[in-house]
Amino acid sequence: MAVIAALLAVTGVFATPNRNPDNVAVAQSTALATPTPRPTPPPTVEPAGSISPAPTPEPTATPTPTPAPSDPLAGVPSTRLQRAIDAFRRKTGIPGISVAIVWDDGRAWAGATGRANVAGDVPMTTGTAFAFASVSKTFTAAVVLQLVDEGKVKLDRPAADYLPEYPLDRRITVRMLMDHRSSLPDFFSNAKIDKALQADKRATWTPQRAWSYVPKYRPTPGTVYDYSNTNYLLLGELVENVTGNPLSAEVRSRLLDPLQLNTAWYQVAEKPRAPGATGYRLTRTAGGAVVKPVAGESNVMPFRSVVSAAGGAGSIAGTATDAARWMQAYGSGSLLSAKTYHAMIADSRYTKAMHAIVTYGLGVQVITIEGQKTLGHSGRYVGFQNSVRYLRGPGISIAILTNQNTYDPAVLMHRLVRIVAPVKAK
């Protein structure tokens, strides 16, 4: 088991969350551990064959924007929140931070600190956009799960049935792509890809080119939890094969437009909808923080080659406000049928059985922060690092976006959760 973990625990420059041993977990045997029985059993494995829709699809919920209250700041500790993000930036030297918090009752708060562009002395604002990086996986997952609701995709069918152009082991199911148990290594962990991506940062990569960098070592599907961008690259391709439309178009028509996420867009495929932050490499020295831009001026954050290579694993960009509103919709279950929403969360039992440090369901991280059960995702590119969480109990969504990738904003997330949703000691 230690040998497998050592082989897979490769640090990827562009992967997110950071690829370290916490991202790899191995089953205790060569077969998937038997999950604890639940009131609602997982779907039955479908036989190989036709991929035609089921005769009676589960209806997909129609997303609706959150109504605004008469006083959007009633009871919101605005001063404490702003002080918290200012203090975190001063302590770490992060160039800029943008935070948005949305309550299910319609209240909202947003704050920013620092610089969107250091050399140009451009202040960070709540209207500044960032690369969402792997938070984008939740958008891809939402589209796939809606297709499940519509009877067009089966979670336990071999992924190869939907992706005939890729040489996939037929033991790999759609479910395994979604919860990272496919055993497909991350193409970003290939030591050769960084040079290729950096050689021409303005190049547009195809999914097939990214796939060519997937390492050859493949454990038995279902026996290893290994967070891998390869899974969501393939899920983006699956969406296109099933719908006949690019993933970007499905994300736009199913999610971004209905939810009125007006500052969010699918990078490379769409034009920017808000001014973007510059991504930086941040180094701490005895004299303080030193920052260096990761790329020249570009309308793709951090740059075109890496984002186009990521595809369905990391192509969305937008403001913190739209990131928070997005996770509110996804985390609350308003986008899916009750059955599929339950399956999205309940699937985390598989990665929990494998002792994953960050428990993962169907396109969502399922973790507890300061006593609050949350659904969400972290995101990291070179030059950007984010954390977006939905607190299920109090119904609060928090998005923290930063334009660096040295400091994990999870530390700030804990502080903000303590402010807006403190758990009283029993």
NORBELRA-V256395 format. One record per residue. N is the residue number from 1. RES is the residue in one small letter. SS is DSSP state (~ for helix, > for strand, _ for the rest). OMEGA is omega in radians with two decimals (* if undefined). Layout:
BEGIN
N & RES & SS & OMEGA
N & RES & SS & OMEGA
END
This chain:
BEGIN
1 & m & _ & 3.14
2 & a & ~ & 3.14
3 & v & ~ & 3.13
4 & i & ~ & -3.13
5 & a & ~ & -3.13
6 & a & ~ & -3.14
7 & l & ~ & -3.04
8 & l & ~ & -3.05
9 & a & _ & -3.12
10 & v & _ & 3.14
11 & t & _ & 3.13
12 & g & _ & -3.12
13 & v & _ & -3.01
14 & f & _ & -3.10
15 & a & _ & 3.14
16 & t & _ & -0.06
17 & p & _ & -3.11
18 & n & _ & -3.12
19 & r & _ & 3.08
20 & n & _ & -3.10
21 & p & ~ & 3.13
22 & d & ~ & -3.09
23 & n & ~ & -3.12
24 & v & > & 3.06
25 & a & > & -3.05
26 & v & > & 3.10
27 & a & _ & -3.10
28 & q & _ & 3.09
29 & s & _ & -3.11
30 & t & _ & 3.08
31 & a & _ & 3.13
32 & l & _ & 3.13
33 & a & _ & -3.13
34 & t & _ & -3.10
35 & p & _ & 3.05
36 & t & _ & -3.12
37 & p & _ & 3.13
38 & r & _ & 3.11
39 & p & _ & 3.13
40 & t & _ & -3.10
41 & p & _ & 3.11
42 & p & _ & -3.13
43 & p & _ & 3.11
44 & t & _ & 3.12
45 & v & _ & 3.14
46 & e & _ & 3.08
47 & p & _ & 3.10
48 & a & _ & 3.12
49 & g & _ & -3.10
50 & s & _ & 3.07
51 & i & _ & 3.13
52 & s & _ & -3.11
53 & p & _ & 3.06
54 & a & _ & -3.08
55 & p & _ & -3.12
56 & t & _ & -3.10
57 & p & _ & 3.06
58 & e & _ & -3.12
59 & p & _ & 3.09
60 & t & _ & -3.14
61 & a & _ & 3.10
62 & t & _ & -3.10
63 & p & _ & 3.11
64 & t & _ & 3.13
65 & p & _ & 3.11
66 & t & _ & 3.12
67 & p & _ & -3.14
68 & a & _ & 3.10
69 & p & _ & 3.14
70 & s & _ & 3.07
71 & d & _ & -3.05
72 & p & _ & -3.13
73 & l & _ & -3.14
74 & a & _ & 3.10
75 & g & _ & -3.12
76 & v & _ & -3.13
77 & p & _ & -3.01
78 & s & ~ & -3.09
79 & t & ~ & 3.13
80 & r & ~ & -3.13
81 & l & ~ & -3.13
82 & q & ~ & 3.12
83 & r & ~ & -3.12
84 & a & ~ & -3.12
85 & i & ~ & 3.06
86 & d & ~ & -3.11
87 & a & ~ & -3.14
88 & f & ~ & 3.12
89 & r & ~ & 3.13
90 & r & ~ & -3.09
91 & k & ~ & -3.05
92 & t & ~ & -3.05
93 & g & _ & 3.09
94 & i & _ & -3.12
95 & p & _ & -3.11
96 & g & > & 3.14
97 & i & > & 3.02
98 & s & > & -3.08
99 & v & > & 3.03
100 & a & > & 3.12
101 & i & > & -3.10
102 & v & > & 3.08
103 & w & > & 3.13
104 & d & _ & -3.14
105 & d & _ & 3.07
106 & g & _ & 3.10
107 & r & _ & -3.13
108 & a & > & 3.07
109 & w & > & 3.08
110 & a & > & 3.13
111 & g & > & -3.14
112 & a & > & 3.13
113 & t & > & 3.09
114 & g & > & -3.02
115 & r & > & 3.02
116 & a & > & 3.06
117 & n & > & -3.03
118 & v & _ & -3.09
119 & a & _ & -3.14
120 & g & _ & -3.12
121 & d & _ & 3.12
122 & v & > & -3.09
123 & p & > & 2.99
124 & m & _ & 3.10
125 & t & _ & 3.09
126 & t & _ & 3.10
127 & g & _ & 3.12
128 & t & _ & 3.13
129 & a & > & -3.14
130 & f & > & 2.92
131 & a & > & 3.11
132 & f & _ & -3.10
133 & a & ~ & -3.01
134 & s & ~ & 2.95
135 & v & ~ & 3.09
136 & s & ~ & -3.13
137 & k & ~ & 3.13
138 & t & ~ & 3.08
139 & f & ~ & 3.11
140 & t & ~ & -3.14
141 & a & ~ & -3.13
142 & a & ~ & 3.12
143 & v & ~ & 3.13
144 & v & ~ & -3.12
145 & l & ~ & 3.03
146 & q & ~ & 3.07
147 & l & ~ & 3.03
148 & v & ~ & 3.10
149 & d & ~ & -3.11
150 & e & _ & 3.12
151 & g & _ & -3.09
152 & k & _ & 3.12
153 & v & _ & 3.08
154 & k & _ & -3.08
155 & l & _ & -3.04
156 & d & _ & 3.03
157 & r & _ & 3.08
158 & p & > & 3.12
159 & a & ~ & 3.14
160 & a & ~ & 3.12
161 & d & ~ & -3.12
162 & y & _ & -3.05
163 & l & _ & -3.07
164 & p & _ & -3.11
165 & e & _ & 3.14
166 & y & _ & -3.12
167 & p & _ & -3.06
168 & l & _ & 2.99
169 & d & _ & -3.07
170 & r & _ & 3.05
171 & r & _ & 3.11
172 & i & _ & 3.13
173 & t & > & 3.06
174 & v & ~ & 3.12
175 & r & ~ & -3.11
176 & m & ~ & 3.02
177 & l & ~ & -3.05
178 & m & ~ & -3.11
179 & d & _ & 3.03
180 & h & _ & 3.05
181 & r & _ & -3.09
182 & s & _ & -3.04
183 & s & _ & 3.05
184 & l & _ & -3.11
185 & p & _ & -3.12
186 & d & _ & 3.12
187 & f & ~ & 3.10
188 & f & ~ & 3.12
189 & s & ~ & 3.08
190 & n & _ & -3.07
191 & a & _ & -3.08
192 & k & _ & -2.99
193 & i & ~ & -3.09
194 & d & ~ & 3.13
195 & k & ~ & -3.14
196 & a & ~ & -3.14
197 & l & ~ & -3.10
198 & q & ~ & -3.09
199 & a & ~ & 3.11
200 & d & _ & -3.06
201 & k & _ & -3.13
202 & r & _ & -3.13
203 & a & _ & 3.06
204 & t & _ & -3.13
205 & w & _ & 3.03
206 & t & _ & 3.07
207 & p & ~ & -3.14
208 & q & ~ & 3.11
209 & r & ~ & 3.08
210 & a & ~ & 3.14
211 & w & ~ & -3.10
212 & s & _ & 3.12
213 & y & _ & 3.11
214 & v & _ & 3.14
215 & p & _ & -3.04
216 & k & _ & -3.08
217 & y & _ & -3.07
218 & r & _ & 3.02
219 & p & _ & 3.12
220 & t & _ & 3.13
221 & p & _ & 3.11
222 & g & _ & -3.11
223 & t & _ & -3.07
224 & v & > & 2.93
225 & y & > & 3.14
226 & d & > & -3.14
227 & y & _ & -3.00
228 & s & _ & 3.09
229 & n & ~ & 3.11
230 & t & ~ & -3.13
231 & n & ~ & -3.08
232 & y & ~ & 2.92
233 & l & ~ & -3.13
234 & l & ~ & 3.12
235 & l & ~ & 3.04
236 & g & ~ & 3.08
237 & e & ~ & 3.10
238 & l & ~ & 3.13
239 & v & ~ & -3.12
240 & e & ~ & -3.14
241 & n & ~ & -3.08
242 & v & ~ & -3.04
243 & t & ~ & -3.04
244 & g & _ & -3.14
245 & n & _ & 3.05
246 & p & _ & 3.10
247 & l & ~ & -3.12
248 & s & ~ & -3.14
249 & a & ~ & 3.12
250 & e & ~ & 3.08
251 & v & ~ & 3.14
252 & r & ~ & -3.02
253 & s & ~ & -3.08
254 & r & ~ & -2.94
255 & l & ~ & -2.99
256 & l & ~ & -3.12
257 & d & _ & 3.12
258 & p & _ & -3.14
259 & l & _ & -3.12
260 & q & _ & 3.05
261 & l & _ & -2.91
262 & n & _ & 3.12
263 & t & _ & -3.12
264 & a & _ & 3.13
265 & w & > & 3.10
266 & y & > & -3.05
267 & q & _ & -3.08
268 & v & _ & -3.12
269 & a & _ & -3.09
270 & e & _ & 3.09
271 & k & _ & 3.12
272 & p & _ & -3.14
273 & r & _ & 3.08
274 & a & _ & 3.11
275 & p & _ & -3.05
276 & g & > & 3.07
277 & a & _ & 3.00
278 & t & _ & 3.11
279 & g & _ & -3.06
280 & y & > & 2.85
281 & r & > & -3.08
282 & l & > & 3.09
283 & t & > & 3.10
284 & r & > & 3.09
285 & t & > & 3.12
286 & a & _ & -3.14
287 & g & _ & 3.13
288 & g & > & -3.10
289 & a & > & 3.07
290 & v & > & -3.12
291 & v & > & 3.13
292 & k & > & 3.14
293 & p & > & -3.13
294 & v & _ & -3.12
295 & a & _ & 3.06
296 & g & _ & -3.11
297 & e & _ & -3.09
298 & s & _ & 3.07
299 & n & _ & 3.06
300 & v & _ & -3.10
301 & m & _ & -0.06
302 & p & _ & 3.01
303 & f & _ & -2.92
304 & r & ~ & -3.02
305 & s & ~ & -3.07
306 & v & ~ & -3.13
307 & v & ~ & 3.12
308 & s & ~ & 3.06
309 & a & ~ & -3.12
310 & a & ~ & -3.14
311 & g & ~ & -3.11
312 & g & ~ & 3.13
313 & a & ~ & -3.06
314 & g & _ & -3.03
315 & s & _ & -3.08
316 & i & > & 3.03
317 & a & > & 3.12
318 & g & > & 3.14
319 & t & > & 3.10
320 & a & ~ & -3.14
321 & t & ~ & 3.12
322 & d & ~ & 3.05
323 & a & ~ & 3.13
324 & a & ~ & 3.14
325 & r & ~ & 3.10
326 & w & ~ & -3.08
327 & m & ~ & 3.04
328 & q & ~ & -3.13
329 & a & ~ & -3.10
330 & y & ~ & -3.07
331 & g & ~ & -3.12
332 & s & ~ & 3.11
333 & g & _ & -3.07
334 & s & _ & -3.09
335 & l & _ & -2.99
336 & l & _ & 2.99
337 & s & _ & 3.14
338 & a & ~ & -3.12
339 & k & ~ & -3.10
340 & t & ~ & 3.08
341 & y & ~ & 3.09
342 & h & ~ & -3.14
343 & a & ~ & 3.13
344 & m & ~ & -3.11
345 & i & ~ & -3.07
346 & a & ~ & -3.14
347 & d & _ & -3.12
348 & s & ~ & 3.12
349 & r & ~ & 3.14
350 & y & ~ & -3.13
351 & t & ~ & 3.06
352 & k & ~ & 3.11
353 & a & ~ & 3.11
354 & m & _ & 3.10
355 & h & _ & 3.06
356 & a & _ & 3.12
357 & i & _ & 3.06
358 & v & _ & -3.09
359 & t & _ & -3.01
360 & y & > & 3.06
361 & g & _ & 3.11
362 & l & _ & 3.13
363 & g & _ & -3.11
364 & v & _ & 3.02
365 & q & > & -3.09
366 & v & > & -3.07
367 & i & > & 3.09
368 & t & > & 3.14
369 & i & > & 3.13
370 & e & _ & 3.11
371 & g & _ & -3.13
372 & q & > & 3.06
373 & k & > & -3.07
374 & t & > & 2.96
375 & l & > & 3.13
376 & g & > & -3.13
377 & h & > & 2.98
378 & s & > & -3.13
379 & g & > & 3.14
380 & r & > & 2.91
381 & y & > & 2.94
382 & v & _ & -3.13
383 & g & _ & -3.14
384 & f & > & 3.03
385 & q & > & -2.97
386 & n & > & 3.01
387 & s & > & -3.13
388 & v & > & -3.06
389 & r & > & 3.02
390 & y & > & 3.12
391 & l & > & -2.96
392 & r & _ & -3.10
393 & g & _ & -3.13
394 & p & _ & -3.13
395 & g & _ & -3.11
396 & i & > & 3.10
397 & s & > & -3.12
398 & i & > & 3.09
399 & a & > & 3.07
400 & i & > & -3.12
401 & l & > & 3.14
402 & t & > & -3.13
403 & n & _ & 3.04
404 & q & > & 3.12
405 & n & _ & 3.09
406 & t & _ & -3.09
407 & y & _ & -3.13
408 & d & _ & 3.13
409 & p & _ & 3.08
410 & a & ~ & 3.11
411 & v & ~ & 3.11
412 & l & ~ & 3.11
413 & m & ~ & 3.12
414 & h & ~ & -3.13
415 & r & ~ & -3.12
416 & l & ~ & 3.09
417 & v & ~ & 3.11
418 & r & ~ & -3.13
419 & i & ~ & -3.00
420 & v & ~ & -3.09
421 & a & _ & -3.14
422 & p & _ & 3.08
423 & v & _ & -3.11
424 & k & _ & 3.11
425 & a & _ & 3.12
426 & k & _ & *
END
